[in-house]
Amino acid sequence: MPKKLALGAKMNKFPPYLFKELDEKRKAAEKKGGSIISLAVGDPDIATPAPIARFAAKEVLKKSNHSYPCGKGSEKLRNSIAAWHMRRHGIKLDAGAEVLALIGSKEGIAHLPFIVLDKGDTAIIPNPSYPAYKTGVLLSEAKIVGIPLKEKNGFLPDLDAIDEKLLKKIKLFFLNYPNNPTGAVADKNFFAKIIKLAKKYSFWIAQDAAYSEIYFNKPPLSIFEVSGAKDVAVEFHSVSKTFCMTGWRLAWLIGNKSIIRELGKLKENMDSGQFNAIQETAAYALDNYEKFAPSLRRTFHQRRKKFAAGLEESGWSVYPCEASFFIWARPPIKMSSIKCVYKMLDCAGVLATPGSGFGNCGEGYVRFSLTARDSLLLKAANKIKKIKW
Ligand SMILES: Cc1ncc(COP(=O)(O)O)c(C=O)c1O
């Protein structure tokens, strides 16, 4: 009899992925015969704009795109990224040293802690937050300290409330603005304040801007619009939400040269980068940003206005956010997030995400993702209205 083979104990630290569980719940409800409107996952229902997909189809057929790609991103893609940031944020980036292509920002988010953290180091992860920030920190055997994001502070971390003992210990501080799940944005003062702290106490800032292009009025800032940020920060960007390209897996990291170099080195040893045809396509999308992004943004804004109004009419408190395609709201009566989500599923056939799934500070809230067509959103709002709480 062979000895029982053991698996690495690290994986025991991972909870089941939140969205997988919710999807199973949806499937079970559908099996019972219900038709479920899923507003749980942040994956746009809208197809990638046809000119982008047609461009990609041509690139796929080119032999020159069939070999191993340039791991850190082709020169063309990195130049397009740098040029886009100059147009969009007015920031100057060295495309050779301050830009790194990623296979989706989730990939970069998971790998970044490996090059920053050693066993026993400390990383700050906001609570509530996107679950993937924990992945690389857990695998680096570093410690996670959660800091609360509170509505009264505009869902920004209260930097003045962080104990100096903790500030001295931190090596990595994750930020995410525009924020998932709350939709909050960060202003220049906040970014300037955290950059100053990072310099004083020597920690890295990893700012995730995956939702930066889904905004309603003022374009959200890049952390690099604040001077001195390149000394201590990197920022994630992605084509996923901007161009409805979640399945294409293309994103990038900009900022501090040492991090870009070392993460590039790690990736050379782990993956060989994204398919050239997709890199070419992302460059095309960014070069033609004005043709595609504004209309997608308008669609999400219209959806938001209608759906939020529907919820408010039925007594929900909707957080008045400025970006993202999420609605972060509290139900008409005080109840746990999970109870609320199950009640909506059972009584209205609408699946949303419990705020507590993003961390205990999300308790009491529910996140709706506006990634269903207008008629379904209207139907969902009407069904929610009829629930007897
Ligand atoms: C806050 C946040 N960052 C990053 C990502 C991952 O984006 P990408 O598709 O670029 O991996 C997501 C995906 O939902 C997200 O919500």
The ligand as a MOL file (V3000), in Angstrom:
LIG
                    3D

  0  0  0     0  0            999 V3000
M  V30 BEGIN CTAB
M  V30 COUNTS 16 16 0 0 0
M  V30 BEGIN ATOM
M  V30 1 C -10.5890 45.1670 -8.0280 0
M  V30 2 C -10.2230 44.2070 -9.0930 0
M  V30 3 N -8.9580 44.1560 -9.4940 0
M  V30 4 C -8.5590 43.2960 -10.4560 0
M  V30 5 C -9.4570 42.4440 -11.0560 0
M  V30 6 C -8.9550 41.4720 -12.0760 0
M  V30 7 O -8.9590 42.0150 -13.3340 0
M  V30 8 P -8.2500 41.3010 -14.5550 0
M  V30 9 O -9.3390 40.8240 -15.4440 0
M  V30 10 O -7.3850 42.3270 -15.1810 0
M  V30 11 O -7.4460 40.1560 -14.0210 0
M  V30 12 C -10.7900 42.4490 -10.6710 0
M  V30 13 C -11.7520 41.5350 -11.2830 0
M  V30 14 O -12.9050 41.4650 -11.0090 0
M  V30 15 C -11.1850 43.3640 -9.6620 0
M  V30 16 O -12.4460 43.4250 -9.2380 0
M  V30 END ATOM
M  V30 BEGIN BOND
M  V30 1 1 1 2
M  V30 2 1 2 3
M  V30 3 2 2 15
M  V30 4 2 3 4
M  V30 5 1 4 5
M  V30 6 1 5 6
M  V30 7 2 5 12
M  V30 8 1 6 7
M  V30 9 1 7 8
M  V30 10 2 8 9
M  V30 11 1 8 10
M  V30 12 1 8 11
M  V30 13 1 12 13
M  V30 14 1 12 15
M  V30 15 2 13 14
M  V30 16 1 15 16
M  V30 END BOND
M  V30 END CTAB
M  END
